[in-house]
């Protein structure tokens, strides 16, 4: 292992029982699959601030500011070793305010609203797929943060508690 790290954020916008997903097109790391509403790689100045990265990506990709969302929270952190690098992904969830139109357009691909149950059947990167499943089954009913380790059997989640 060479120890190279790739730090990324993903932000899922929720409205009621629906989630906005992006069919990412033209991405260098993730391409032609459904991913979070917005997300991407940390800039150097964001390495200690995943929230800043998520909010920047939200503004860049969807033109949405922090004032247009409610209840932004970091809910999942996953680790995955693939392609000779350790990928750390910080998954945020937020409610899109009613004053913001449902008709959102991204410069990264095609946006579409899905019911939470519909989202479970879509093709996604492995960590994102397991995050969405866990969120629908457990995470949406709590305010806990979870850490997931990805291996050949899937993603194993553990509640992260301060110690």
Contact map, one row per residue, 1 for C-alpha under 8 A:
1110000000000000000000000000000000000000000000000000000000000000000000000000000000011000000000000000000000000000000000000000000000000000000000000000000000000000000
1111000000000000000000000000000000000000000000000000000000000000000000000000000000011000000000000000000000000000000000000000000000000000000000000000000000000000000
1111100000000000000000000000000000000000000000000000000000000000000000000000000000011100000000000000000000000000000000000000000000000000000000000000000000000000000
0111110000000000000000000000000000000000000000000000000000000000000000000000000000011100000000000000000000000000000000000000000000000000000000000000000000000000000
0011111000000000000000000000000000000000000000000000000000000000000000000000000000001111000000000000000000000000000000000000000000000000000000000000000000000000000
0001111100000000000000000000000000000000100000000000000000000000000000000000000000001111000000000000000000000000000000000000000000000000000000000000000000000000000
0000111110000000000000000000000000000000110000100000000000000000000000000000000000000011110000000000000000000000000000000000000000000000000000000000000000000000000
0000011111000000000000000000000000000011110000000000000000000000000000000000000000000011110000000000000000000000000000000000000000000000000000000000000000000000000
0000001111100000000000000000000000000011110000000100110000000000000000000000000000000000111100000000000000000000000000000000000000000000000000000000000000000000000
0000000111110000000000000000000000111111000000000000010000000000000000000000000000000000111100000000000000000000000000000000000000000000000000000000000000000000000
0000000011111000000000000000000000011110000000000000010001000000000000000000000000000000001111000000000000000000000000000000000000000000000000000000000000000000000
0000000001111100001110000000000000011100000000000000000000000000000000000000000000000000001111000000000000000000000000000000000000000000000000000000000000000000000
0000000000111110001110000000000000011000000000000000000000000000000000000000000000000000000011110000000000000000000000000000000000000000000000000000000000000000000
0000000000011111111100000000000000000000000000000000000000000000000000000000000000000000000011110000000000000000000000000000000000000000000000000000000000000000000
0000000000001111111000000000000000000000000000000000000000000000000000000000000000000000000000111000000000000000000000000000000000000000000000000000000000000000000
0000000000000111110000000000000000000000000000000000000000000000000000000000000000000000000000000000000000000000000000000000000000000000000000000000000000000000000
0000000000000111111000000000000000000000000000000000000000000000000000000000000000000000000000000000000000000000001100000000000000000000000000000000000000000000000
0000000000000111111100000000000000000000000000000000000000000000000000000000000000000000000000000000000000000000111100000000000000000000000000000000000000000000000
0000000000011110111110000000000000000000000000000000000000000000000000000000000000000000000000000000000000000000111100100000000000000000000000000000000000000000000
0000000000011100011111000000000000011000000000000000000000000000000000000000000000000000000000000000000000000011110000000000000000000000000000000000000000000000000
0000000000011000001111100000000001111000000000000000000000000000000000000000000000000000000000000000000000000011110000000000000000000000000000000000000000000000000
0000000000000000000111110000000001111100000000000000000000000000000000000000000000000000000000000000000001011111000000000000000000000000000000000000000000000000000
0000000000000000000011111000000111100000000000000000000000000000000000000000000000000000000000000000000000001111000000000000000000000000000000000000000000000000000
0000000000000000000001111110011111100000000000000000000000000000000000000000000000000000000000000000000000011100000000000000000000000000000000000000000000000000000
0000000000000000000000111110001110000000000000000000000000000000000000000000000000000000000000000000000000011100000000000000000000000000000000000000000000000000000
0000000000000000000000011111001100000000000000000000000000000000000000000000000000000000000000000000000000011000000000000000000000000000000000000000000000000000000
0000000000000000000000011111111000000000000000000000000000000000000000000000000000000000000000000000000000010000000000000000000000000000000000000000000000000000000
0000000000000000000000000111111000000000000000000000000000000000000000000000000000000000000000000000000000000000000000000000000000000000000000000000000000000000000
0000000000000000000000000011111000000000000000000000000000000000000000000000000000000000000000000000000000000000000000000000000000000000000000000000000000000000000
0000000000000000000000010011111110000000000000000000000000000000000000000000000000000000000000000000000000000000000000000000100000000000000000000000000000000000000
0000000000000000000000011111111110000000000000000000000000000000000000000000000000000000000000000000000000000000000000000000000000000000000000000000000000000000000
0000000000000000000000111100011111000000000000000000000000000000000000000000000000000000000000000000000000000000000000000000000000000000000000000000000000000000000
0000000000000000000000111000011111100000000000000000000000000000000000000000000000000000000000000000000000000000000000000011100000000000000000000000000000000000000
0000000000000000000011110000000111110000000000000000000000000000000000000000000000000000000000000000000000000000000000000111100000000000000000000000000000000000000
0000000001000000000011110000000011111100000000000000000000000000000000000000000000000000000000000000000000000000000000000001100100000000000000000000000000000000000
0000000001111000000111000000000001111110000000000000000000000000000000000000000000000000000000000000000000000000000000000000000100000000000000000000000000000000000
0000000001111000000111000000000000111110000000000000000001000000000000000000000000000000000000000000000000000010000000000000000000000000000000000000000000000000000
0000000001110000000001000000000000111111000000000000010011001100000000000000000000000000000000000000000000000000000000000000000000000000000000000000000000000000000
0000000111100000000000000000000000011111100000000000010011000000000000000000000000000000000000000000000000000000000000000000000000000000000000000000000000000000000
0000000111000000000000000000000000000111110000000000110010000000000000000000000000000000000000000000000000000000000000000000000000000000000000000000000000000000000
0000011110000000000000000000000000000011111000000000100000000000000000000000000000000000000000000000000000000000000000000000000000000000000000000000000000000000000
0000001110000000000000000000000000000001111111100100100000000000000000000000000000000000000000000000000000000000000000000000000000000000000000000000000000000000000
0000000000000000000000000000000000000000111111100000100000000000000000000000000000000000000000000000000000000000000000000000000000000000000000000000000000000000000
0000000000000000000000000000000000000000011111100000000000000000000000000000000000000000000000000000000000000000000000000000000000000000000000000000000000000000000
0000000000000000000000000000000000000000011111110000000000000000000000000000000000000000000000000000000000000000000000000000000000000000000000000000000000000000000
0000000000000000000000000000000000000000011111111101100000000000000000000000000000000000000000000000000000000000000000000000000000000000000000000000000000000000000
0000001000000000000000000000000000000000011111111100000000000000000000000000000000000000000000000000000000000000000000000000000000000000000000000000000000000000000
0000000000000000000000000000000000000000000011111100000000000000000000000000000000000000000000000000000000000000000000000000000000000000000000000000000000000000000
0000000000000000000000000000000000000000000001111111100000000000000000000000000000000000000000000000000000000000000000000000000000000000000000000000000000000000000
0000000010000000000000000000000000000000010001111111110000000000000000000000000000000000010000000000000000000000000000000000000000000000000000000000000000000000000
0000000000000000000000000000000000000000000000001111111000000000000000000100000000000000000000000000000000000000000000000000000000000000000000000000000000000000000
0000000000000000000000000000000000000000000001001111111100000000000000000000000000000000000000000000000000000000000000000000000000000000000000000000000000000000000
0000000010000000000000000000000000000001111001001111111110000000000000000000000000000000000000000000000000000000000000000000000000000000000000000000000000000000000
0000000011100000000000000000000000000111000000000111111111000000000000000000000000000000000100000000000000000000000000000000000000000000000000000000000000000000000
0000000000000000000000000000000000000000000000000011111111100000110000000000000000000000000000000000000000000000000000000000000000000000000000000000000000000000000
0000000000000000000000000000000000000000000000000001111111110000000000000000000000000000000000000000000000000000000000000000000000000000000000000000000000000000000
0000000000000000000000000000000000000111000000000000111111111100000000000000000000000000000000000000000000000000000000000000000000000000000000000000000000000000000
0000000000100000000000000000000000001110000000000000011111111111100000000000000000000000000000000000000000000000000000000000000000000000000000000000000000000000000
0000000000000000000000000000000000000000000000000000001111111111100000000000000000000000000000000000000000000000000000000000000000000000000000000000000000000000000
0000000000000000000000000000000000000000000000000000000111111111000000000000000000000000000000000000000000000000000000000000000000000000000000000000000000000000000
0000000000000000000000000000000000000100000000000000000011111110000000000000000000000000000000000000000001110000000000000000000000000000000000000000000000000000000
0000000000000000000000000000000000000100000000000000000011111111000000000000000000000000000000000000000111100000000000000000000000000000000000000000000000000000000
0000000000000000000000000000000000000000000000000000000001111111100000000000000000000000000000000000000000000000000000000000000000000000000000000000000000000000000
0000000000000000000000000000000000000000000000000000000001110111110100000000000000000000000000000000000000000000000000000000000000000000000000000000000000000000000
0000000000000000000000000000000000000000000000000000001001100011111110000000000000000000000000000000000000000000000000000000000000000000000000000000000000000000000
0000000000000000000000000000000000000000000000000000001000000001111111000000000000000000000000000000000000000000000000000000000000000000000000000000000000000000000
0000000000000000000000000000000000000000000000000000000000000000111111000000000000000000000000000000000000000000000000000000000000000000000000000000000000000000000
0000000000000000000000000000000000000000000000000000000000000001111111000000000000000000000000011011000000000000000000000000000000000000000000000000000000000000000
0000000000000000000000000000000000000000000000000000000000000000111111110000000000000000000001111000000000000000000000000000000000000000000000000000000000000000000
0000000000000000000000000000000000000000000000000000000000000000011111110000000000000000000001111000000000000000000000000000000000000000000000000000000000000000000
0000000000000000000000000000000000000000000000000000000000000000000011111000000000000000000011100000000000000000000000000000000000000000000000000000000000000000000
0000000000000000000000000000000000000000000000000000000000000000000011111100000000000000000111100000000000000000000000000000000000000000000000000000000000000000000
0000000000000000000000000000000000000000000000000000000000000000000000111110000000000000000111000000000000000000000000000000000000000000000000000000000000000000000
0000000000000000000000000000000000000000000000000010000000000000000000011111100000000000011110000000000000000000000000000000000000000000000000001000000000000000000
0000000000000000000000000000000000000000000000000000000000000000000000001111100000000000011110000000000000000000000000000000000000000000001000111100000000000000000
0000000000000000000000000000000000000000000000000000000000000000000000000111110000000000011100000000000000000000000000000000000000100000000000001111000000000000000
0000000000000000000000000000000000000000000000000000000000000000000000000111111000000001111000000000000000000000000000000000000000000000000000001111000000000000000
0000000000000000000000000000000000000000000000000000000000000000000000000001111100000011110000000000000000000000000000000000001000000000000000000011110000000000000
0000000000000000000000000000000000000000000000000000000000000000000000000000111110000111100000000000000000000000000000000000000000000000000000000001110000000000000
0000000000000000000000000000000000000000000000000000000000000000000000000000011111000111000000000000000000000000000000000000001000000000000000000000111000000000000
0000000000000000000000000000000000000000000000000000000000000000000000000000001111111110000000000000000000000000000000000000000000000000000000000000010000000000000
0000000000000000000000000000000000000000000000000000000000000000000000000000000111111110000000000000000000000000000000000000000000000000000000000000000000000000000
0000000000000000000000000000000000000000000000000000000000000000000000000000000011111000000000000000000000000000000000000000000000000000000000000000000000000000000
1111000000000000000000000000000000000000000000000000000000000000000000000000000011111100000000000000000000000000000000000000000000000000000000000000000000000000000
1111110000000000000000000000000000000000000000000000000000000000000000000000000011111110000000000000000000000000000000000000000000000000000000000000000000000000000
0011110000000000000000000000000000000000000000000000000000000000000000000000001111011111000000000000000000000000000000000000000000000000000000000000000000000000000
0000111100000000000000000000000000000000000000000000000000000000000000000000011111001111100000000000000000000000000000000000000000000000000000000000000000000000000
0000111100000000000000000000000000000000000000000000000000000000000000000000111100000111110000000000000000000000000000000000000000000000000000000000000000000000000
0000001111000000000000000000000000000000000000000000000000000000000000000000111000000011111000000000000000000000000000000000000000000000000000000000000000000000000
0000001111000000000000000000000000000000000000000100000000000000000000000111110000000001111100000000000000000000000000000000000000000000000000000000000000000000000
0000000011110000000000000000000000000000000000000000000000000000000000000111100000000000111110000000000000000000000000000000000000000000000000000000000000000000000
0000000011110000000000000000000000000000000000000000010000000000000000011111000000000000011111000000000000000000000000000000000000000000000000000000000000000000000
0000000000111100000000000000000000000000000000000000000000000000000000111110000000000000001111100000000000000000000000000000000000000000000000000000000000000000000
0000000000111100000000000000000000000000000000000000000000000000000011111000000000000000000111110000000000000000000000000000000000000000000000000000000000000000000
0000000000001110000000000000000000000000000000000000000000000000000011110000000000000000000011111000000000000000000000000000000000000000000000000000000000000000000
0000000000001110000000000000000000000000000000000000000000000000000111000000000000000000000001111101000000000000000000000000000000000000000000000000000000000000000
0000000000000010000000000000000000000000000000000000000000000000000111000000000000000000000000111111000000000000000000000000000000000000000000000000000000000000000
0000000000000000000000000000000000000000000000000000000000000000000000000000000000000000000000011111100000000000000000000000000000000000000000000000000000000000000
0000000000000000000000000000000000000000000000000000000000000000000100000000000000000000000000001111100000000000000000000000000000000000000000000000000000000000000
0000000000000000000000000000000000000000000000000000000000000000000100000000000000000000000000011111110000000000000000000000000000000000000000000000000000000000000
0000000000000000000000000000000000000000000000000000000000000000000000000000000000000000000000000111111100000000000000000000000000000000000000000000000000000000000
0000000000000000000000000000000000000000000000000000000000000000000000000000000000000000000000000001111100000000000000000000000000000000000000000000000000000000000
0000000000000000000000000000000000000000000000000000000000000000000000000000000000000000000000000000111110000000000000000000000000000000000000000000000000000000000
0000000000000000000000000000000000000000000000000000000000000100000000000000000000000000000000000000111111000010000000000000000000000000000000000000000000000000000
0000000000000000000000000000000000000000000000000000000000000100000000000000000000000000000000000000001111100110000000000000000000000000000000000000000000000000000
0000000000000000000001000000000000000000000000000000000000001100000000000000000000000000000000000000000111111110000000000000000000000000000000000000000000000000000
0000000000000000000000000000000000000000000000000000000000001100000000000000000000000000000000000000000011111000000000000000000000000000000000000000000000000000000
0000000000000000000001011110000000000000000000000000000000001000000000000000000000000000000000000000000001111100000000000000000000000000000000000000000000000000000
0000000000000000000001111100000000000000000000000000000000000000000000000000000000000000000000000000000001111110000000000000000000000000000000000000000000000000000
0000000000000000000001111000000000000000000000000000000000000000000000000000000000000000000000000000000011011111000000000000000000000000000000000000000000000000000
0000000000000000000111100000000000001000000000000000000000000000000000000000000000000000000000000000000111001111100000000000000000000000000000000000000000000000000
0000000000000000000111100000000000000000000000000000000000000000000000000000000000000000000000000000000000000111110000000000000000000000000000000000000000000000000
0000000000000000011110000000000000000000000000000000000000000000000000000000000000000000000000000000000000000011111000000000000000000000000000000000000000000000000
0000000000000000011110000000000000000000000000000000000000000000000000000000000000000000000000000000000000000001111111100000000000000000000000000000000000000000000
0000000000000000111000000000000000000000000000000000000000000000000000000000000000000000000000000000000000000000111111100000000000000000000000000000000000000000000
0000000000000000111000000000000000000000000000000000000000000000000000000000000000000000000000000000000000000000011111110000000000000001000000000000000000000000000
0000000000000000000000000000000000000000000000000000000000000000000000000000000000000000000000000000000000000000011111111000000000000001000000000000000000000000000
0000000000000000000000000000000000000000000000000000000000000000000000000000000000000000000000000000000000000000011111111100000000000000000000000000000000000000000
0000000000000000001000000000000000000000000000000000000000000000000000000000000000000000000000000000000000000000011111111100000000010000000000000000000000000000000
0000000000000000000000000000000000000000000000000000000000000000000000000000000000000000000000000000000000000000000111111100000010011000000000000000000000000000000
0000000000000000000000000000000000000000000000000000000000000000000000000000000000000000000000000000000000000000000011111110000000000000000000000000000000000000000
0000000000000000000000000000000001000000000000000000000000000000000000000000000000000000000000000000000000000000000001111111000000000000000000000000000000000000000
0000000000000000000000000000000011000000000000000000000000000000000000000000000000000000000000000000000000000000000000001111100010000000000000000000000000000000000
0000000000000000000000000000000011100000000000000000000000000000000000000000000000000000000000000000000000000000000000000111110110000000000000000000000000000000000
0000000000000000000000000000010011100000000000000000000000000000000000000000000000000000000000000000000000000000000000000011111110000000000000000000000000000000000
0000000000000000000000000000000000000000000000000000000000000000000000000000000000000000000000000000000000000000000000000001111111000000000000000000000001000000000
0000000000000000000000000000000000000000000000000000000000000000000000000000010100000000000000000000000000000000000000000000111111100000000000000000010001100000000
0000000000000000000000000000000000110000000000000000000000000000000000000000000000000000000000000000000000000000000000000001111111110000000000000000000000000000000
0000000000000000000000000000000000000000000000000000000000000000000000000000000000000000000000000000000000000000000000010011111111111000000000000000000000000000000
0000000000000000000000000000000000000000000000000000000000000000000000000000000000000000000000000000000000000000000000000000011111111100000000000000000001100000000
0000000000000000000000000000000000000000000000000000000000000000000000000001000000000000000000000000000000000000000000000000001111111110000000000000000000000000000
0000000000000000000000000000000000000000000000000000000000000000000000000000000000000000000000000000000000000000000000110000000111111111000000000000000000000000000
0000000000000000000000000000000000000000000000000000000000000000000000000000000000000000000000000000000000000000000000010000000011111111100000000000000000000000000
0000000000000000000000000000000000000000000000000000000000000000000000000000000000000000000000000000000000000000000000000000000001111111111000000000000000000000000
0000000000000000000000000000000000000000000000000000000000000000000000000000000000000000000000000000000000000000000000000000000000111111111100000000000000000000000
0000000000000000000000000000000000000000000000000000000000000000000000000000000000000000000000000000000000000000000110000000000000011111111100000000000000000000000
0000000000000000000000000000000000000000000000000000000000000000000000000000000000000000000000000000000000000000000000000000000000001111111100000000000000000000000
0000000000000000000000000000000000000000000000000000000000000000000000000000000000000000000000000000000000000000000000000000000000000111111111000000000000000000000
0000000000000000000000000000000000000000000000000000000000000000000000000010000000000000000000000000000000000000000000000000000000000111111111110000000000000000000
0000000000000000000000000000000000000000000000000000000000000000000000000000000000000000000000000000000000000000000000000000000000000011111111100000000000000000000
0000000000000000000000000000000000000000000000000000000000000000000000000000000000000000000000000000000000000000000000000000000000000000011111100000000000000000000
0000000000000000000000000000000000000000000000000000000000000000000000000000000000000000000000000000000000000000000000000000000000000000011111110000000000000000000
0000000000000000000000000000000000000000000000000000000000000000000000000010000000000000000000000000000000000000000000000000000000000000001111111000000000000000000
0000000000000000000000000000000000000000000000000000000000000000000000000010000000000000000000000000000000000000000000000000000000000000001001111100000000000011000
0000000000000000000000000000000000000000000000000000000000000000000000000111100000000000000000000000000000000000000000000000000000000000000000111110000000000011100
0000000000000000000000000000000000000000000000000000000000000000000000000011100000000000000000000000000000000000000000000000000000000000000000011111000000001111000
0000000000000000000000000000000000000000000000000000000000000000000000000001110000000000000000000000000000000000000000000000000000000000000000001111100000001111000
0000000000000000000000000000000000000000000000000000000000000000000000000001111000000000000000000000000000000000000000000000000000000000000000000111110000111100000
0000000000000000000000000000000000000000000000000000000000000000000000000000011100000000000000000000000000000000000000000000000000000000000000000011111000111000000
0000000000000000000000000000000000000000000000000000000000000000000000000000011110000000000000000000000000000000000000000000001000000000000000000001111111110000000
0000000000000000000000000000000000000000000000000000000000000000000000000000000100000000000000000000000000000000000000000000000000000000000000000000111111100000000
0000000000000000000000000000000000000000000000000000000000000000000000000000000000000000000000000000000000000000000000000000000000000000000000000000011111000000000
0000000000000000000000000000000000000000000000000000000000000000000000000000000000000000000000000000000000000000000000000000000000000000000000000000011111100000000
0000000000000000000000000000000000000000000000000000000000000000000000000000000000000000000000000000000000000000000000000000011001000000000000000000011111110000000
0000000000000000000000000000000000000000000000000000000000000000000000000000000000000000000000000000000000000000000000000000001001000000000000000001111011111000000
0000000000000000000000000000000000000000000000000000000000000000000000000000000000000000000000000000000000000000000000000000000000000000000000000001110001111100000
0000000000000000000000000000000000000000000000000000000000000000000000000000000000000000000000000000000000000000000000000000000000000000000000000111100000111110000
0000000000000000000000000000000000000000000000000000000000000000000000000000000000000000000000000000000000000000000000000000000000000000000000000111000000011111000
0000000000000000000000000000000000000000000000000000000000000000000000000000000000000000000000000000000000000000000000000000000000000000000000011110000000001111100
0000000000000000000000000000000000000000000000000000000000000000000000000000000000000000000000000000000000000000000000000000000000000000000000011110000000000111110
0000000000000000000000000000000000000000000000000000000000000000000000000000000000000000000000000000000000000000000000000000000000000000000000001000000000000011111
0000000000000000000000000000000000000000000000000000000000000000000000000000000000000000000000000000000000000000000000000000000000000000000000000000000000000001111
0000000000000000000000000000000000000000000000000000000000000000000000000000000000000000000000000000000000000000000000000000000000000000000000000000000000000000111
